[in-house]
């Protein structure tokens, strides 16, 4: 008995094996891509959570170094980053420089006896009549040729501020402003001294 020729190179069991493999390949090829998972957003219930996700800015400038507060003698904390003693020393240096320059100019100036005596008398009268200036501890009142100097003892900053305010008020109001003129304050803080200079009419103070 002769065998008939066949166009199928695989036996029957081979065909049965190929079909499931082809079906699996077709399924995998056309299977839809899984959807991208989107995380669920939950409300923030605390400041800590908010800070954890908040974007942080990048500082481009150099960091500022702040000194830790130091305790003062009374147990309180000193201001952060502020050295009061250094600041006070710097102010004293500037004020002392002006004070010394004004003192030197005044003491080197000759005295116009007639004018000086009349103006000194008027200044004494102003201090005697002004209620605020009556509370000031005056060391001296003296005039030369182009200016007068009034030296006052001011142990505290508040004393100097009070004297300054009262003196300018006196110049403006005494005898309807008869003594009103250019004036300038100089101080020597460590000695508790304040000097006020008043320029003679048609003169200026040149120590500033």
Helices and strands as residue ranges (DSSP letters): H 12-30, H 47-53, H 84-108, H 113-129, G 133-135, E 137-143, E 147-153, H 157-173, G 174-177, E 183-188, G 189-191, E 193-199
